[in-house]
Amino acid sequence: MKLNSAEEPAMPRTCLSPSRFPPLLAAALLAGLPGCGEDVQSPTSPESVPTLSTTATPLSFLQVSMGTNHACGVTTDNRAYCWGVNNGSTSQVTDFSDKPVAVGGGLSFRLVSAGTYHTCGLTTDDLAYCWGNNRLAQLGDGSRTIRQNPVPVAGGRHFRQLRAGHTHTCAVTYADVAFCWGDNTYGQLGDGTTHGPLKPVKVAGGLLLRRVLAGVSHTCASAAGGKTYCWGNNPYGQLGDGTTTQRLTPVAVKTGLLFQQLTTGQFQSCGVSDSKAYCWGWNRHGALGDGTTTRHSTPTAVAGGLLFGGVSAGNEYTCGVTTGKLAYCWGYNGFGRLGDGTTTQRLTPRAVAGGLHFGSVNTSLVGYSTCGVTTGSRGYCWGFNDSGQLGDGSSGNVRLAPVAVVGP
């Protein structure tokens, strides 16, 4: 994920103009700011941490996913909630909500993944549902119709894992077959074309894949045993194959490492091998965490000697949770997305403020906010909060350190 400071990424053509964003975010985009962990954790004992005063009982989360200006999560009783800007993506009737609202449809979810303006999830019976913006068929229901409530992804397949990207979505069946749907401008669906289908298409190559991670305009996946493959857009080496060549089908990441966990960001990718974090791709603001701003087209070790259980790559920054359950972030820190109490860029990992113990953290692919779930199943978010995407009952502000997601 490394780039020289003079380099500017070519934004995907699906990026929206500032006029489509809430006023505060539009102002940031006009000012020239860049921008176009999802594992479930078992609940343990709740933590005693100061939170904002609220009369509602806080939700207990299995998992939380950060979109651009909305976030969603699944509670320990398998209900899905979302908060922030609606745009069809939060399954609510108002323009935005600064606290969680229940997703409609009465489905029981085990996982949700928030894209830029859409959301997808897997139910407890392993079926995929999506809702929100569908201009580029990122919902996979065979149409381009916006959906205010979850609709089933075409095909009726049972999926083990799913990840919503910027404007495309990918998932893996229990037979280790990967499918993707939505925008395919850069070949990020991996089917050998640049055509955007209305329904899921099989990733080419006949690989048996365990997990697939949709980013902004590229996708990566891990095979059984930990071998890693990527495809799609590659101007900054985010595919990790040692080149900057666009790939329409999977190519192996050039490394001898086997990754136990994998993540894709805006223009970078990262993974964890034997508890050590590695990143590759764009690095203008230090998102690779190696202490430099030099891009790398093959995996490079994150500095600091920390041992990680998982990492999450986002919009020019990356966060991770150590094996000791502490959260660290590095890279661009506009709007406090690193959560260390400052807006200072960090070229190496910096501890998230507050000393909370996290089971997972989840970054935003093109936004400026981050969320996580503590080992006590509580949701916390930090960073940009122009439209209530932090879920703390407020909006129009910035949080430089974690704040608790309030009850509905």
Backbone torsions as a table, in degrees:
resi	resn	phi	psi	omega
1	MET	NA	43.5	-172.6
2	LYS	-118.0	141.8	175.3
3	LEU	-142.9	153.4	173.0
4	ASN	-70.5	152.1	-173.2
5	SER	-63.2	-21.0	-178.9
6	ALA	-83.2	-11.2	-174.0
7	GLU	-83.9	140.7	175.4
8	GLU	-120.1	133.7	-179.7
9	PRO	-75.9	147.6	172.3
10	ALA	-79.9	117.9	-174.5
11	MET	-75.3	144.1	176.3
12	PRO	-58.3	147.7	-176.0
13	ARG	-67.8	-10.7	-178.9
14	THR	-83.9	-3.2	178.7
15	CYS	-62.7	142.3	-178.9
16	LEU	-92.3	154.7	179.2
17	SER	-73.8	156.3	-179.4
18	PRO	-55.2	-27.2	-178.0
19	SER	-65.6	-17.1	-179.7
20	ARG	-86.7	-8.7	-176.4
21	PHE	-96.5	161.9	171.2
22	PRO	-58.5	155.2	-172.0
23	PRO	-52.7	-45.9	-176.3
24	LEU	-65.6	-41.1	178.7
25	LEU	-69.8	-36.9	177.7
26	ALA	-61.1	-40.4	179.2
27	ALA	-62.8	-38.5	179.1
28	ALA	-65.2	-42.2	-179.6
29	LEU	-66.3	-39.8	178.8
30	LEU	-66.6	-25.3	178.8
31	ALA	-77.1	-4.7	174.2
32	GLY	95.2	17.2	178.1
33	LEU	-69.7	145.8	-179.5
34	PRO	-71.7	160.9	174.2
35	GLY	138.1	125.8	177.3
36	CYS	-70.5	NA	NA
37	GLY	NA	-3.8	-170.0
38	GLU	-69.8	16.0	-178.6
39	ASP	-77.2	141.4	177.7
40	VAL	-72.4	139.7	178.3
41	GLN	-116.5	144.0	177.5
42	SER	-78.5	137.1	-178.9
43	PRO	-70.3	145.6	173.0
44	THR	-127.0	-157.4	-178.1
45	SER	-68.1	141.4	-179.4
46	PRO	-66.3	150.9	-179.2
47	GLU	-94.2	151.0	175.2
48	SER	-98.4	97.2	-176.2
49	VAL	-134.6	137.3	178.7
50	PRO	-58.3	136.5	177.6
51	THR	-133.0	169.6	175.1
52	LEU	-66.0	145.0	179.4
53	SER	-66.0	128.8	178.5
54	THR	-154.5	146.2	-179.8
55	THR	-85.3	-15.9	-179.6
56	ALA	-82.1	147.3	177.5
57	THR	-73.9	126.3	179.7
58	PRO	-60.9	148.2	179.5
59	LEU	-80.3	148.9	173.1
60	SER	-101.3	119.5	-172.0
61	PHE	-104.5	141.6	164.8
62	LEU	-81.0	-37.3	-168.4
63	GLN	-165.0	144.9	176.9
64	VAL	-132.7	141.8	179.6
65	SER	-126.9	132.5	-178.4
66	MET	-98.3	125.7	174.1
67	GLY	-91.9	-137.0	176.2
68	THR	-92.4	-63.8	173.6
69	ASN	-127.5	30.5	167.2
70	HIS	-146.3	159.5	176.7
71	ALA	-138.4	156.6	178.0
72	CYS	-139.9	157.0	178.3
73	GLY	-152.2	162.8	175.6
74	VAL	-114.3	129.2	-179.4
75	THR	-84.7	170.4	-177.1
76	THR	-67.3	-13.1	174.1
77	ASP	-103.0	20.0	171.9
78	ASN	67.6	28.5	172.6
79	ARG	-99.7	143.8	178.7
80	ALA	-100.0	136.4	176.5
81	TYR	-130.1	150.2	174.3
82	CYS	-135.8	160.4	177.9
83	TRP	-153.1	158.9	-177.5
84	GLY	107.3	-154.5	-179.5
85	VAL	-67.0	140.5	-178.7
86	ASN	-80.5	-70.1	-178.2
87	ASN	48.0	25.8	-176.7
88	GLY	82.4	-7.0	-169.9
89	SER	-92.5	-12.8	-175.9
90	THR	-111.8	5.6	176.4
91	SER	55.4	45.6	177.9
92	GLN	-135.1	165.6	-172.8
93	VAL	-94.5	-16.7	179.3
94	THR	-89.8	168.4	-179.6
95	ASP	-65.5	-39.3	175.6
96	PHE	-158.7	161.9	176.2
97	SER	-137.2	134.2	-179.9
98	ASP	-91.7	11.0	173.4
99	LYS	-144.4	161.4	-174.3
100	PRO	-60.8	140.6	171.1
101	VAL	-126.1	145.7	-176.9
102	ALA	-69.9	138.0	173.9
103	VAL	-71.5	135.9	-177.5
104	GLY	-73.7	167.4	174.1
105	GLY	105.4	-14.8	176.3
106	GLY	69.0	20.1	-179.3
107	LEU	-82.7	153.4	174.0
108	SER	-101.6	121.5	-176.1
109	PHE	-109.5	150.8	170.3
110	ARG	-111.8	-11.6	-178.6
111	LEU	-159.8	140.1	168.5
112	VAL	-130.5	152.4	178.8
113	SER	-138.4	119.2	-177.1
114	ALA	-90.7	122.7	172.1
115	GLY	-89.6	-158.5	-179.0
116	THR	-70.8	-55.1	176.9
117	TYR	-130.5	24.6	173.8
118	HIS	-144.3	165.7	179.6
119	THR	-139.8	142.4	174.8
120	CYS	-130.5	159.4	178.7
121	GLY	-155.0	165.2	174.6
122	LEU	-112.5	129.8	178.2
123	THR	-77.9	172.8	179.8
124	THR	-67.3	-16.2	173.2
125	ASP	-101.8	19.5	168.3
126	ASP	71.1	22.0	174.8
127	LEU	-95.2	144.6	-178.0
128	ALA	-93.2	133.0	175.1
129	TYR	-129.4	147.1	177.8
130	CYS	-137.9	159.9	176.6
131	TRP	-155.5	160.8	178.1
132	GLY	112.0	-152.1	-178.9
133	ASN	-62.8	140.3	-174.8
134	ASN	-139.0	22.3	-175.5
135	ARG	-59.5	-32.6	-177.9
136	LEU	-110.1	22.9	176.5
137	ALA	63.4	28.5	-178.6
138	GLN	-72.4	-5.9	175.8
139	LEU	-88.8	-18.0	174.5
140	GLY	68.6	22.7	-177.1
141	ASP	-97.7	9.7	179.0
142	GLY	88.1	10.7	-179.3
143	SER	-140.1	-179.8	170.8
144	ARG	-120.3	29.0	-176.1
145	THR	-90.9	130.6	175.9
146	ILE	-62.8	141.5	-177.8
147	ARG	-124.8	122.6	180.0
148	GLN	-83.9	-16.1	177.7
149	ASN	-132.3	159.2	-177.6
150	PRO	-57.1	135.4	173.2
151	VAL	-124.1	147.2	-178.2
152	PRO	-69.7	140.2	173.0
153	VAL	-69.7	136.8	-176.3
154	ALA	-60.1	144.5	175.9
155	GLY	110.0	-24.2	177.4
156	GLY	62.3	25.6	-178.3
157	ARG	-76.7	152.8	174.1
158	HIS	-97.0	123.9	-174.9
159	PHE	-111.6	142.6	173.5
160	ARG	-78.4	-41.3	-171.1
161	GLN	-147.1	152.9	-177.3
162	LEU	-150.6	147.0	174.6
163	ARG	-145.6	124.6	174.2
164	ALA	-86.9	130.7	176.1
165	GLY	-100.1	-155.9	-178.5
166	HIS	-60.4	-60.5	177.7
167	THR	-138.1	22.2	171.0
168	HIS	-140.9	163.4	-175.8
169	THR	-136.9	145.1	178.3
170	CYS	-135.9	154.6	179.0
171	ALA	-153.5	161.8	-178.8
172	VAL	-125.5	133.1	178.1
173	THR	-80.1	172.7	177.3
174	TYR	-73.1	-9.5	173.9
175	ALA	-92.7	10.7	178.0
176	ASP	66.4	30.6	176.2
177	VAL	-104.8	129.0	-177.7
178	ALA	-95.4	138.3	175.5
179	PHE	-127.6	146.0	176.3
180	CYS	-136.1	158.6	178.1
181	TRP	-153.9	157.2	179.9
182	GLY	111.3	-148.4	-177.2
183	ASP	-63.5	136.9	-178.1
184	ASN	-134.0	26.6	-176.3
185	THR	-53.7	-38.5	-175.2
186	TYR	-110.2	15.6	-178.9
187	GLY	77.6	20.1	-175.6
188	GLN	-71.6	-8.3	174.7
189	LEU	-84.3	-16.7	173.2
190	GLY	73.5	19.7	-178.4
191	ASP	-97.8	8.7	178.0
192	GLY	88.7	4.5	179.9
193	THR	-129.1	178.2	170.6
194	THR	-120.6	24.2	177.6
195	HIS	-90.7	138.7	179.5
196	GLY	-94.0	107.0	-178.1
197	PRO	-79.7	160.2	177.3
198	LEU	-86.5	-14.2	-178.4
199	LYS	-131.0	164.5	-179.4
200	PRO	-57.6	140.1	174.1
201	VAL	-120.7	149.5	-178.6
202	LYS	-76.2	136.0	174.1
203	VAL	-66.5	131.8	-175.2
204	ALA	-73.1	162.3	173.3
205	GLY	109.1	-13.9	178.0
206	GLY	68.3	19.5	-179.9
207	LEU	-74.9	146.5	172.2
208	LEU	-94.7	112.7	-172.1
209	LEU	-116.9	141.7	-178.7
210	ARG	-94.5	-37.8	-180.0
211	ARG	-141.0	147.2	177.2
212	VAL	-133.7	134.8	-173.2
213	LEU	-123.0	109.9	178.5
214	ALA	-83.3	128.2	177.3
215	GLY	-103.0	-143.0	176.9
216	VAL	-79.2	-57.8	179.9
217	SER	-134.6	16.0	173.3
218	HIS	-141.4	167.0	-177.0
219	THR	-139.6	143.6	174.3
220	CYS	-129.4	159.8	-179.4
221	ALA	-150.0	153.9	177.1
222	SER	-114.5	134.8	177.8
223	ALA	-92.0	166.8	175.3
224	ALA	-57.0	132.0	-177.7
225	GLY	97.4	-14.7	173.8
226	GLY	103.2	-0.3	176.5
227	LYS	-68.8	141.5	-170.9
228	THR	-116.0	140.8	177.7
229	TYR	-130.7	147.9	176.9
230	CYS	-138.9	161.9	177.7
231	TRP	-159.3	162.9	179.3
232	GLY	109.3	-147.7	-177.5
233	ASN	-66.9	142.1	-172.8
234	ASN	-149.5	35.1	-176.5
235	PRO	-69.0	-17.2	-176.5
236	TYR	-121.8	16.6	177.0
237	GLY	80.2	19.0	-176.2
238	GLN	-70.0	-10.9	175.6
239	LEU	-83.9	-15.7	173.7
240	GLY	73.9	16.3	-177.5
241	ASP	-95.7	9.9	178.6
242	GLY	85.6	5.3	-179.9
243	THR	-128.9	179.5	170.4
244	THR	-120.4	30.9	-176.8
245	THR	-91.0	129.8	175.3
246	GLN	-62.6	140.4	-179.3
247	ARG	-127.0	130.0	-179.6
248	LEU	-92.1	-10.8	176.6
249	THR	-136.2	163.6	-175.5
250	PRO	-60.1	138.6	171.5
251	VAL	-126.4	148.2	-178.4
252	ALA	-72.9	137.9	172.3
253	VAL	-67.7	133.7	-174.2
254	LYS	-81.4	91.1	-178.5
255	THR	-165.9	154.6	173.0
256	GLY	-92.1	2.8	-177.3
257	LEU	-81.5	147.9	171.6
258	LEU	-111.4	121.3	-174.4
259	PHE	-95.5	127.3	175.8
260	GLN	-83.5	-18.3	178.5
261	GLN	-146.5	148.0	-171.5
262	LEU	-142.3	150.0	178.5
263	THR	-151.8	150.0	175.5
264	THR	-121.9	141.1	177.8
265	GLY	-114.6	-152.8	-179.7
266	GLN	-66.5	-58.9	177.5
267	PHE	-135.0	32.4	176.7
268	GLN	-145.7	162.2	175.6
269	SER	-134.9	153.7	179.7
270	CYS	-145.2	160.9	176.0
271	GLY	-155.1	166.4	177.8
272	VAL	-118.0	124.7	177.4
273	SER	-126.3	119.8	-178.6
274	ASP	50.4	44.7	176.3
275	SER	69.3	9.4	176.1
276	LYS	-109.3	136.8	-177.8
277	ALA	-92.1	140.0	177.8
278	TYR	-133.2	145.8	177.6
279	CYS	-137.7	160.9	177.2
280	TRP	-154.3	153.2	-179.4
281	GLY	116.6	-141.3	-175.0
282	TRP	-73.0	142.7	-173.8
283	ASN	-146.0	26.6	-175.7
284	ARG	-55.9	-36.6	-178.2
285	HIS	-114.0	19.8	175.2
286	GLY	85.6	21.1	-177.2
287	ALA	-65.7	-14.9	177.3
288	LEU	-84.8	-16.1	173.2
289	GLY	71.1	20.0	-177.7
290	ASP	-97.5	9.1	177.7
291	GLY	88.3	4.0	-179.3
292	THR	-128.8	179.0	171.1
293	THR	-119.0	28.8	-179.8
294	THR	-95.2	130.0	179.7
295	ARG	-74.9	157.2	178.7
296	HIS	-136.6	135.9	178.8
297	SER	-98.8	6.4	171.3
298	THR	-137.9	160.2	-176.0
299	PRO	-57.6	136.2	176.5
300	THR	-129.0	143.4	-174.0
301	ALA	-70.2	137.5	171.7
302	VAL	-71.9	133.1	-176.3
303	ALA	-74.3	161.4	171.6
304	GLY	111.2	-15.2	176.2
305	GLY	71.8	14.8	178.9
306	LEU	-74.4	150.8	175.5
307	LEU	-102.6	122.8	-173.6
308	PHE	-111.4	143.4	170.9
309	GLY	-91.2	-26.3	179.8
310	GLY	-168.6	156.5	178.0
311	VAL	-134.6	158.2	178.7
312	SER	-138.1	117.4	-178.1
313	ALA	-93.1	137.0	-177.7
314	GLY	-131.6	-145.2	-176.8
315	ASN	-81.1	88.0	-179.3
316	GLU	63.6	23.4	174.3
317	TYR	-153.4	165.2	-178.9
318	THR	-141.6	144.5	175.2
319	CYS	-128.7	159.6	178.2
320	GLY	-153.3	162.9	175.7
321	VAL	-115.9	126.6	-178.8
322	THR	-75.5	169.3	176.5
323	THR	-65.5	-17.0	174.0
324	GLY	-90.6	8.5	174.7
325	LYS	71.0	24.7	174.2
326	LEU	-101.4	142.6	-178.4
327	ALA	-93.8	136.0	175.9
328	TYR	-130.0	147.5	176.4
329	CYS	-136.8	159.6	179.0
330	TRP	-154.9	157.5	179.5
331	GLY	110.5	-149.6	-177.4
332	TYR	-68.6	138.7	-172.9
333	ASN	-124.5	25.4	174.7
334	GLY	-58.8	135.5	-178.3
335	PHE	63.6	18.2	173.3
336	GLY	73.1	26.7	-175.9
337	ARG	-65.4	-16.7	177.8
338	LEU	-81.7	-17.5	174.8
339	GLY	71.5	19.9	-178.1
340	ASP	-96.8	12.7	178.4
341	GLY	87.5	3.5	-178.3
342	THR	-134.8	-179.2	169.7
343	THR	-119.5	27.7	-177.4
344	THR	-86.1	130.1	175.8
345	GLN	-60.9	140.7	-179.4
346	ARG	-125.9	125.1	179.5
347	LEU	-90.4	-9.5	176.2
348	THR	-136.5	163.9	-175.8
349	PRO	-57.0	138.2	178.7
350	ARG	-129.8	134.3	-176.4
351	ALA	-64.6	136.9	172.5
352	VAL	-68.3	137.1	-175.7
353	ALA	-66.5	153.3	173.0
354	GLY	105.5	-17.6	176.8
355	GLY	67.5	19.2	179.0
356	LEU	-69.8	150.3	175.2
357	HIS	-99.0	120.3	-174.9
358	PHE	-108.4	144.6	169.4
359	GLY	-87.5	-31.6	-180.0
360	SER	-159.1	155.4	170.1
361	VAL	-130.6	153.6	-178.0
362	ASN	-139.0	122.3	-177.7
363	THR	-91.9	170.2	178.1
364	SER	-99.5	134.0	-178.1
365	LEU	-68.0	-38.7	-179.2
366	VAL	-133.0	2.7	179.8
367	GLY	-102.4	-163.9	-172.2
368	TYR	-129.8	30.8	-175.7
369	SER	-134.5	157.2	-178.0
370	THR	-138.3	145.4	175.6
371	CYS	-132.8	160.5	176.5
372	GLY	-153.9	166.2	176.2
373	VAL	-120.0	126.7	-179.5
374	THR	-75.5	170.1	176.3
375	THR	-66.5	-14.9	174.9
376	GLY	-94.5	13.6	175.1
377	SER	69.6	23.7	177.4
378	ARG	-99.5	140.3	177.5
379	GLY	-88.4	133.7	175.4
380	TYR	-132.4	143.8	178.4
381	CYS	-137.6	161.9	178.6
382	TRP	-156.3	163.2	179.5
383	GLY	108.2	-145.2	-176.0
384	PHE	-70.6	137.0	-174.7
385	ASN	-140.0	41.2	-176.6
386	ASP	-63.9	-27.8	-174.0
387	SER	-130.0	27.2	176.1
388	GLY	79.6	15.5	-176.8
389	GLN	-70.0	-8.7	175.8
390	LEU	-87.1	-14.0	173.9
391	GLY	70.1	21.4	-177.2
392	ASP	-97.9	12.3	179.3
393	GLY	86.1	11.8	178.9
394	SER	-135.9	170.0	175.8
395	SER	-156.1	168.2	178.7
396	GLY	75.0	28.6	-178.6
397	ASN	-144.6	-176.9	177.2
398	VAL	-127.9	137.5	176.7
399	ARG	-115.3	116.5	-176.8
400	LEU	-84.5	-7.7	179.0
401	ALA	-142.1	162.7	-175.8
402	PRO	-58.3	137.3	171.2
403	VAL	-124.6	148.0	-175.3
404	ALA	-74.6	138.9	169.8
405	VAL	-71.2	125.1	-175.4
406	VAL	-83.7	172.3	176.4
407	GLY	-73.9	164.7	-178.5
408	PRO	-71.4	NA	NA
